[in-house]
Amino acid sequence: MSRDFAIEASGLVARSLRISRTTRLTVAAIVSAVALNASVAIQFLGAPGQGILLVLIFVSVALGLSTISMDLYSRSSQAVNNLRSIGATRKSISYAVIFSMIGYGAAGAVVGAVAGTGVGAALGSPGASITSLAVDMAGVVIAASTATMAGVYVGGSLWRS
């Protein structure tokens, strides 16, 4: 399958694998909820606690999204076989899933981090400056977005084996 065809066909692959708007919104909601809770909590922790919390964000989001992506592949085994019969590789199918879910996961991370930072600031985090809030929010967004990519990739990798 040529690269140009693979890029143009990613929407078709996503529809064939039953990656619906509901699935994408579920991914965004999960990542948003984790980011919101973490953004509130991170404001009340010291540096060691913040590091541990960022690791926990990564692990929880990655586990959840790897499960969702494995479920997508297993529910869509017939569609995967049909796509493979017309020349799609497992790699191109995996990339279609990864890229269709990364945007929603990252958007959910941003929405959750902004809302959580606002809630934490409203609750009166001790000694929080605008700079520290921005750094905390960026850390949550980066951890959640990276976990989204890792979780979806691992789900696809486990499906391939």
LOMI-843238 format. One record per residue: residue number from 0; residue in three letters; x, y, z of N, C-alpha, C in turn. Coordinates in nm, 3 decimals. Atoms other than C-alpha are relative to their C-alpha. Layout:
BEGIN
ATOM i aa n.u n.v n.w ca.u ca.v ca.w c.u c.v c.w
ATOM NUM ALA X Y Z X Y Z X Y Z
...
//
This chain:
BEGIN
ATOM i aa n.u n.v n.w ca.u ca.v ca.w c.u c.v c.w
ATOM 0 MET 0.085 -0.117 0.000 0.000 0.000 0.000 0.089 0.122 0.000
ATOM 1 SER -0.085 -0.118 0.008 0.153 0.331 -0.102 -0.029 0.094 0.115
ATOM 2 ARG 0.013 -0.094 -0.112 0.210 0.602 0.157 -0.116 0.097 -0.022
ATOM 3 ASP 0.107 -0.095 0.030 -0.025 0.847 -0.017 -0.136 -0.064 0.020
ATOM 4 PHE 0.128 0.069 -0.016 -0.304 0.592 -0.028 -0.028 -0.027 0.147
ATOM 5 ALA 0.018 0.029 -0.142 -0.246 0.500 0.337 -0.047 0.124 0.075
ATOM 6 ILE 0.039 -0.123 -0.066 -0.275 0.864 0.445 -0.143 0.035 -0.036
ATOM 7 GLU 0.135 -0.032 0.043 -0.589 0.924 0.239 -0.102 -0.100 0.054
ATOM 8 ALA 0.092 0.105 -0.041 -0.742 0.597 0.351 -0.015 -0.013 0.151
ATOM 9 SER 0.005 0.016 -0.145 -0.691 0.652 0.725 -0.141 0.018 0.054
ATOM 10 GLY 0.140 -0.016 -0.042 -1.050 0.775 0.763 -0.080 -0.124 -0.032
ATOM 11 LEU 0.069 0.123 0.039 -1.175 0.470 0.576 0.039 -0.114 0.093
ATOM 12 VAL -0.046 0.105 -0.091 -0.962 0.242 0.793 -0.065 0.019 0.137
ATOM 13 ALA 0.061 -0.027 -0.130 -1.092 0.411 1.109 -0.147 -0.039 -0.001
ATOM 14 ARG 0.142 0.040 0.008 -1.452 0.365 0.993 -0.013 -0.150 -0.010
ATOM 15 SER 0.005 0.146 0.014 -1.383 0.005 0.895 0.025 -0.070 0.132
ATOM 16 LEU -0.031 0.059 -0.129 -1.243 -0.065 1.240 -0.099 0.042 0.109
ATOM 17 ARG 0.105 -0.044 -0.094 -1.553 0.089 1.402 0.052 0.098 0.105
ATOM 18 ILE -0.046 -0.107 -0.088 -1.366 0.382 1.552 -0.097 0.115 -0.021
ATOM 19 SER 0.107 -0.098 0.017 -1.673 0.596 1.595 0.029 0.127 0.078
ATOM 20 ARG -0.010 -0.124 -0.076 -1.721 0.944 1.732 -0.013 -0.031 0.150
ATOM 21 THR 0.017 0.038 -0.140 -1.836 0.779 2.055 0.129 -0.055 0.058
ATOM 22 THR -0.127 0.054 -0.047 -1.510 0.587 2.084 0.101 0.111 0.022
ATOM 23 ARG -0.094 -0.111 -0.014 -1.307 0.901 2.026 -0.035 0.088 0.119
ATOM 24 LEU 0.041 -0.082 -0.115 -1.511 1.096 2.279 0.023 -0.073 0.131
ATOM 25 THR -0.031 0.078 -0.120 -1.468 0.813 2.530 0.148 0.014 0.035
ATOM 26 VAL -0.144 -0.020 -0.022 -1.091 0.839 2.487 0.024 0.139 0.058
ATOM 27 ALA -0.018 -0.136 -0.048 -1.109 1.216 2.534 -0.052 0.015 0.143
ATOM 28 ALA 0.059 -0.012 -0.134 -1.333 1.182 2.841 0.087 -0.067 0.106
ATOM 29 ILE -0.086 0.070 -0.095 -1.105 0.927 3.010 0.124 0.083 0.029
ATOM 30 VAL -0.123 -0.078 -0.018 -0.793 1.134 2.953 -0.032 0.132 0.071
ATOM 31 SER 0.039 -0.125 -0.064 -0.975 1.452 3.053 -0.027 -0.018 0.149
ATOM 32 ALA 0.029 0.025 -0.142 -1.099 1.303 3.380 0.128 -0.022 0.080
ATOM 33 VAL -0.126 0.025 -0.069 -0.755 1.178 3.476 0.080 0.130 0.012
ATOM 34 ALA -0.075 -0.126 -0.002 -0.594 1.512 3.381 -0.063 0.100 0.095
ATOM 35 LEU 0.067 -0.093 -0.092 -0.855 1.711 3.574 0.033 -0.034 0.144
ATOM 36 ASN -0.031 0.041 -0.137 -0.807 1.511 3.891 0.147 0.023 0.034
ATOM 37 ALA -0.143 -0.017 -0.026 -0.430 1.518 3.857 0.038 0.147 0.010
ATOM 38 SER -0.032 -0.143 -0.004 -0.423 1.893 3.790 -0.039 0.063 0.132
ATOM 39 VAL 0.039 -0.050 -0.132 -0.609 1.959 4.112 0.099 -0.052 0.105
ATOM 40 ALA -0.085 0.062 -0.101 -0.398 1.715 4.315 0.143 0.050 -0.005
ATOM 41 ILE -0.142 -0.036 0.015 -0.061 1.825 4.176 0.031 0.134 0.067
ATOM 42 GLN -0.022 -0.131 -0.060 -0.109 2.176 4.313 0.019 -0.007 0.152
ATOM 43 PHE -0.009 0.012 -0.145 -0.121 2.047 4.670 0.112 -0.094 0.044
ATOM 44 LEU -0.110 0.092 -0.031 0.186 1.819 4.651 0.134 0.070 -0.016
ATOM 45 GLY -0.137 -0.046 0.018 0.556 1.883 4.686 0.060 -0.064 -0.124
ATOM 46 ALA -0.068 0.051 0.121 0.809 1.799 4.414 0.001 -0.153 -0.008
ATOM 47 PRO 0.002 0.146 0.012 0.841 1.427 4.502 -0.140 -0.055 -0.031
ATOM 48 GLY 0.138 0.043 0.024 0.464 1.386 4.512 -0.045 0.030 -0.141
ATOM 49 GLN 0.035 -0.035 0.137 0.427 1.566 4.181 0.060 -0.099 -0.100
ATOM 50 GLY -0.065 0.098 0.087 0.676 1.330 4.017 -0.073 -0.134 0.002
ATOM 51 ILE 0.074 0.126 -0.013 0.493 1.027 4.152 -0.135 0.011 -0.069
ATOM 52 LEU 0.130 -0.019 0.062 0.160 1.170 4.038 0.009 -0.002 -0.152
ATOM 53 LEU -0.016 0.003 0.146 0.290 1.226 3.683 0.021 -0.143 -0.050
ATOM 54 VAL -0.018 0.141 0.037 0.403 0.862 3.671 -0.134 -0.074 0.008
ATOM 55 LEU 0.131 0.064 -0.014 0.061 0.751 3.797 -0.097 0.041 -0.112
ATOM 56 ILE 0.081 -0.045 0.115 -0.109 0.963 3.529 0.036 -0.082 -0.122
ATOM 57 PHE -0.047 0.072 0.117 0.103 0.799 3.264 -0.048 -0.145 0.002
ATOM 58 VAL 0.036 0.142 -0.010 0.037 0.445 3.388 -0.151 -0.018 -0.016
ATOM 59 SER 0.144 0.021 0.005 -0.338 0.486 3.436 -0.057 0.029 -0.138
ATOM 60 VAL 0.050 -0.031 0.134 -0.402 0.653 3.100 0.048 -0.104 -0.101
ATOM 61 ALA -0.054 0.098 0.095 -0.173 0.414 2.911 -0.071 -0.135 0.013
ATOM 62 LEU 0.071 0.128 -0.017 -0.340 0.107 3.063 -0.141 0.006 -0.055
ATOM 63 GLY 0.136 -0.014 0.049 -0.688 0.235 2.989 -0.008 0.003 -0.151
ATOM 64 LEU 0.007 -0.013 0.145 -0.616 0.328 2.631 0.057 -0.120 -0.073
ATOM 65 SER -0.045 0.123 0.065 -0.421 0.012 2.554 -0.113 -0.103 -0.001
ATOM 66 THR 0.115 0.090 -0.005 -0.728 -0.182 2.663 -0.103 0.037 -0.105
ATOM 67 ILE 0.097 -0.045 0.101 -0.954 0.030 2.442 0.049 -0.036 -0.140
ATOM 68 SER -0.049 0.030 0.135 -0.729 -0.013 2.138 0.003 -0.150 -0.028
ATOM 69 MET 0.006 0.145 0.021 -0.696 -0.389 2.189 -0.143 -0.045 -0.026
ATOM 70 ASP 0.141 0.032 0.021 -1.076 -0.406 2.212 -0.044 0.037 -0.141
ATOM 71 LEU 0.034 -0.040 0.136 -1.108 -0.213 1.887 0.048 -0.103 -0.102
ATOM 72 TYR -0.054 0.098 0.094 -0.882 -0.457 1.707 -0.073 -0.133 0.009
ATOM 73 SER 0.064 0.131 -0.014 -1.048 -0.766 1.851 -0.144 0.003 -0.051
ATOM 74 ARG 0.137 -0.011 0.050 -1.401 -0.641 1.771 -0.002 0.011 -0.151
ATOM 75 SER -0.004 -0.029 0.143 -1.290 -0.558 1.420 0.085 -0.100 -0.077
ATOM 76 SER -0.090 0.096 0.065 -1.105 -0.875 1.326 -0.041 -0.026 -0.146
ATOM 77 GLN 0.043 0.021 0.138 -1.318 -0.926 1.013 0.037 0.119 -0.087
ATOM 78 ALA -0.038 -0.120 0.077 -1.261 -0.568 0.901 0.151 0.003 -0.023
ATOM 79 VAL -0.145 0.005 0.015 -0.887 -0.610 0.964 0.035 -0.099 -0.110
ATOM 80 ASN -0.027 0.100 0.105 -0.887 -0.926 0.749 -0.037 0.055 -0.138
ATOM 81 ASN 0.040 -0.058 0.129 -1.076 -0.742 0.473 0.099 0.106 -0.046
ATOM 82 LEU -0.098 -0.102 0.036 -0.835 -0.449 0.482 0.132 -0.063 -0.041
ATOM 83 ARG -0.125 0.067 0.035 -0.538 -0.683 0.475 -0.011 -0.067 -0.137
ATOM 84 SER 0.016 0.067 0.130 -0.684 -0.866 0.174 0.011 0.098 -0.116
ATOM 85 ILE -0.014 -0.098 0.109 -0.682 -0.541 -0.026 0.133 0.074 0.008
ATOM 86 GLY -0.135 -0.052 0.002 -0.321 -0.466 0.063 0.045 0.079 0.121
ATOM 87 ALA -0.042 -0.075 -0.118 -0.320 -0.291 0.399 0.090 -0.087 0.087
ATOM 88 THR -0.087 0.074 -0.091 -0.042 -0.392 0.634 -0.047 0.023 0.143
ATOM 89 ARG 0.037 -0.021 -0.141 -0.080 -0.434 1.008 0.053 0.133 0.050
ATOM 90 LYS -0.059 -0.128 -0.040 0.146 -0.133 1.045 -0.091 0.115 -0.041
ATOM 91 SER 0.086 -0.109 0.045 -0.081 0.090 0.836 -0.133 0.001 0.076
ATOM 92 ILE 0.124 0.007 -0.078 -0.387 -0.032 1.023 0.024 0.053 0.141
ATOM 93 SER -0.034 -0.049 -0.134 -0.217 0.031 1.358 0.017 0.151 0.002
ATOM 94 TYR -0.019 -0.145 0.006 -0.113 0.382 1.254 -0.133 0.073 -0.016
ATOM 95 ALA 0.131 -0.064 0.015 -0.471 0.462 1.149 -0.070 0.010 0.135
ATOM 96 VAL 0.061 -0.004 -0.133 -0.590 0.372 1.498 0.073 0.099 0.089
ATOM 97 ILE -0.080 -0.088 -0.085 -0.305 0.552 1.670 -0.030 0.147 -0.030
ATOM 98 PHE 0.016 -0.140 0.034 -0.345 0.877 1.480 -0.145 0.048 0.013
ATOM 99 SER 0.139 -0.044 -0.017 -0.725 0.878 1.498 -0.034 0.022 0.146
ATOM 100 MET 0.029 -0.014 -0.142 -0.712 0.854 1.879 0.090 0.101 0.071
ATOM 101 ILE -0.094 -0.091 -0.065 -0.410 1.074 1.960 -0.059 0.141 0.013
ATOM 102 GLY 0.056 -0.135 -0.004 -0.587 1.399 1.874 -0.104 0.015 0.110
ATOM 103 TYR 0.103 -0.007 -0.103 -0.881 1.323 2.099 0.059 -0.015 0.140
ATOM 104 GLY -0.065 0.015 -0.130 -0.657 1.209 2.383 0.071 0.127 0.042
ATOM 105 ALA -0.071 -0.125 -0.030 -0.445 1.523 2.361 -0.098 0.112 0.032
ATOM 106 ALA 0.101 -0.102 -0.028 -0.754 1.745 2.346 -0.062 -0.022 0.137
ATOM 107 GLY 0.053 0.030 -0.133 -0.895 1.568 2.651 0.098 0.037 0.109
ATOM 108 ALA -0.102 -0.037 -0.099 -0.566 1.620 2.833 0.003 0.150 0.023
ATOM 109 VAL -0.002 -0.145 -0.013 -0.570 1.992 2.763 -0.124 0.050 0.074
ATOM 110 VAL 0.124 -0.043 -0.066 -0.935 2.035 2.865 0.004 -0.036 0.149
ATOM 111 GLY -0.006 0.043 -0.140 -0.885 1.834 3.185 0.102 0.078 0.081
ATOM 112 ALA -0.105 -0.072 -0.072 -0.561 2.009 3.279 -0.041 0.145 0.026
ATOM 113 VAL 0.044 -0.139 -0.018 -0.707 2.357 3.226 -0.109 0.006 0.107
ATOM 114 ALA 0.109 0.001 -0.099 -1.023 2.272 3.422 0.054 -0.033 0.139
ATOM 115 GLY -0.057 0.038 -0.130 -0.824 2.104 3.700 0.085 0.109 0.061
ATOM 116 THR -0.080 -0.111 -0.050 -0.583 2.394 3.728 -0.091 0.111 0.052
ATOM 117 GLY 0.096 -0.100 -0.046 -0.879 2.631 3.755 -0.066 -0.039 0.131
ATOM 118 VAL 0.062 0.048 -0.123 -1.046 2.418 4.022 0.100 0.007 0.115
ATOM 119 GLY -0.103 -0.005 -0.104 -0.720 2.385 4.217 0.029 0.142 0.045
ATOM 120 ALA -0.025 -0.140 -0.035 -0.659 2.760 4.201 -0.118 0.057 0.079
ATOM 121 ALA 0.118 -0.047 -0.072 -1.018 2.824 4.315 -0.006 -0.056 0.142
ATOM 122 LEU -0.001 0.058 -0.134 -0.973 2.589 4.607 0.109 0.060 0.088
ATOM 123 GLY -0.102 -0.071 -0.076 -0.675 2.798 4.710 0.125 -0.079 0.025
ATOM 124 SER -0.126 0.072 -0.018 -0.358 2.605 4.644 0.101 0.092 0.067
ATOM 125 PRO -0.090 -0.085 -0.078 -0.094 2.731 4.886 0.119 0.049 -0.081
ATOM 126 GLY -0.118 -0.060 0.063 0.159 2.970 4.735 0.014 -0.026 -0.147
ATOM 127 ALA -0.009 0.030 0.143 0.073 2.898 4.373 0.012 0.129 -0.080
ATOM 128 SER -0.016 -0.114 0.091 0.204 3.147 4.119 -0.049 -0.043 -0.138
ATOM 129 ILE 0.044 0.029 0.136 0.093 3.172 3.758 0.101 -0.092 -0.069
ATOM 130 THR -0.105 0.081 0.063 0.427 3.023 3.650 -0.007 -0.144 0.049
ATOM 131 SER 0.006 0.138 -0.051 0.400 2.721 3.880 -0.125 -0.071 -0.047
ATOM 132 LEU 0.122 0.061 0.052 0.040 2.662 3.771 0.018 -0.042 -0.145
ATOM 133 ALA -0.023 0.031 0.141 0.147 2.675 3.406 0.093 -0.121 -0.015
ATOM 134 VAL -0.093 0.114 0.006 0.436 2.433 3.468 -0.072 -0.129 0.040
ATOM 135 ASP 0.076 0.117 -0.043 0.208 2.194 3.658 -0.095 -0.046 -0.110
ATOM 136 MET 0.096 0.033 0.106 -0.053 2.211 3.382 0.072 -0.061 -0.120
ATOM 137 ALA -0.076 0.055 0.112 0.208 2.151 3.113 0.048 -0.142 0.030
ATOM 138 GLY -0.043 0.135 -0.038 0.342 1.850 3.303 -0.113 -0.101 -0.012
ATOM 139 VAL 0.116 0.089 0.010 -0.006 1.698 3.324 -0.035 -0.026 -0.146
ATOM 140 VAL 0.033 0.016 0.142 -0.076 1.762 2.955 0.102 -0.090 -0.070
ATOM 141 ILE -0.105 0.082 0.063 0.258 1.611 2.849 -0.012 -0.146 0.044
ATOM 142 ALA 0.011 0.137 -0.050 0.218 1.306 3.073 -0.122 -0.071 -0.058
ATOM 143 ALA 0.123 0.062 0.050 -0.141 1.241 2.962 0.007 -0.022 -0.151
ATOM 144 SER -0.010 0.016 0.146 -0.070 1.298 2.591 0.098 -0.111 -0.037
ATOM 145 THR -0.098 0.106 0.025 0.239 1.077 2.597 -0.059 -0.136 0.035
ATOM 146 ALA 0.064 0.126 -0.040 0.042 0.810 2.781 -0.104 -0.043 -0.102
ATOM 147 THR 0.096 0.033 0.105 -0.227 0.830 2.514 0.069 -0.069 -0.116
ATOM 148 MET -0.075 0.059 0.111 0.028 0.761 2.243 0.052 -0.139 0.037
ATOM 149 ALA -0.058 0.128 -0.043 0.195 0.484 2.441 -0.108 -0.106 0.016
ATOM 150 GLY 0.106 0.098 -0.023 -0.131 0.316 2.541 -0.058 -0.055 -0.129
ATOM 151 VAL 0.057 0.044 0.127 -0.272 0.306 2.191 0.104 -0.082 -0.078
ATOM 152 TYR -0.105 0.075 0.069 0.063 0.189 2.049 0.017 -0.139 0.061
ATOM 153 VAL -0.017 0.131 -0.067 0.099 -0.088 2.310 -0.119 -0.090 -0.030
ATOM 154 GLY 0.118 0.080 0.035 -0.259 -0.201 2.244 0.010 -0.060 -0.139
ATOM 155 GLY -0.021 0.052 0.135 -0.178 -0.231 1.875 0.111 -0.103 -0.008
ATOM 156 SER -0.111 0.095 -0.001 0.149 -0.407 1.947 -0.041 -0.135 0.059
ATOM 157 LEU 0.048 0.125 -0.060 -0.018 -0.661 2.173 -0.094 -0.073 -0.092
ATOM 158 TRP 0.090 0.062 0.098 -0.280 -0.719 1.907 0.079 -0.072 -0.108
ATOM 159 ARG -0.080 0.060 0.106 -0.009 -0.792 1.652 0.065 -0.131 0.042
ATOM 160 SER -0.072 0.120 -0.040 0.156 -1.061 1.864 -0.091 -0.119 0.018
//
